[in-house]
Amino acid sequence: MNIKSVESATLVAIGYDDSREILQLEFRSHAVYLYLGVPGSVFEALVAAPSKGRYFNDSIRGHFSHTRISKADFGRRGES
């Protein structure tokens, strides 16, 4: 999974695994979540969105299954 920092009032970093359709988001609160079954088009739209927080709230939150992971897991996942 390729993890990259983003400029956002809501998010710190985002990553996407296209083969498994998993979106990984790290929030300013330091919470890290995996969103499952996310199409690549949703990830691309998030990257391009002028307001990543607004896009997240409108198009991701409540639309996909998710799980919170620990910061330690985030580091290991980001290295692969």
C-alpha positions as CSV (number, residue, x, y, z in Angstrom):
1,M,0.0,0.0,0.0
2,N,1.3,3.4,-1.0
3,I,0.8,5.9,1.8
4,K,1.2,9.6,1.2
5,S,0.8,12.7,3.3
6,V,-2.0,15.1,2.3
7,E,-2.8,18.7,3.1
8,S,-6.1,18.7,4.9
9,A,-7.7,20.0,8.0
10,T,-9.1,16.5,8.6
11,L,-6.6,14.0,7.3
12,V,-2.8,13.5,7.7
13,A,-2.2,10.6,5.3
14,I,-4.0,8.4,2.9
15,G,-3.2,5.1,1.2
16,Y,-4.9,2.7,-1.2
17,D,-4.4,-0.9,-2.1
18,D,-6.1,-1.3,-5.5
19,S,-5.8,-5.1,-5.6
20,R,-7.9,-5.4,-2.4
21,E,-9.9,-2.1,-2.7
22,I,-8.8,-1.0,0.8
23,L,-8.5,2.7,1.6
24,Q,-6.4,3.7,4.6
25,L,-7.0,7.0,6.3
26,E,-5.0,8.6,9.1
27,F,-6.9,11.5,10.7
28,R,-5.6,14.5,12.6
29,S,-6.8,12.9,15.8
30,H,-4.2,10.1,15.0
31,A,-7.0,7.6,14.5
32,V,-6.3,5.3,11.6
33,Y,-9.1,3.5,9.7
34,L,-9.3,1.0,6.9
35,Y,-12.3,1.3,4.6
36,L,-13.2,-1.9,2.7
37,G,-14.5,-2.3,-0.8
38,V,-13.6,1.2,-1.9
39,P,-13.4,1.5,-5.7
40,G,-10.3,3.2,-7.2
41,S,-12.5,6.0,-8.5
42,V,-13.4,7.0,-4.9
43,F,-9.7,7.1,-3.9
44,E,-8.8,9.2,-7.0
45,A,-11.6,11.6,-6.2
46,L,-10.5,11.9,-2.6
47,V,-6.9,12.7,-3.7
48,A,-8.2,15.3,-6.2
49,A,-10.8,16.9,-3.8
50,P,-10.2,20.5,-2.8
51,S,-11.7,19.6,0.6
52,K,-10.7,16.1,1.6
53,G,-12.7,16.3,4.8
54,R,-15.9,17.3,2.9
55,Y,-15.3,14.5,0.3
56,F,-14.8,12.0,3.2
57,N,-18.0,13.1,4.9
58,D,-20.1,13.1,1.7
59,S,-18.7,10.0,-0.1
60,I,-16.9,7.7,2.3
61,R,-18.2,8.0,5.8
62,G,-21.2,5.7,6.2
63,H,-20.8,4.2,2.7
64,F,-18.2,1.6,3.3
65,S,-17.4,-1.0,6.0
66,H,-14.5,0.1,8.1
67,T,-12.3,-0.9,11.0
68,R,-10.0,1.1,13.3
69,I,-6.4,-0.1,13.4
70,S,-3.6,0.9,15.8
71,K,-0.8,3.3,14.9
72,A,1.7,0.5,15.1
73,D,-0.3,-1.4,12.4
74,F,-0.4,1.7,10.3
75,G,3.4,1.9,10.3
76,R,3.8,-1.8,9.3
77,R,1.1,-1.5,6.6
78,G,2.8,1.6,5.2
79,E,6.0,-0.2,4.7
80,S,4.6,-2.9,2.4
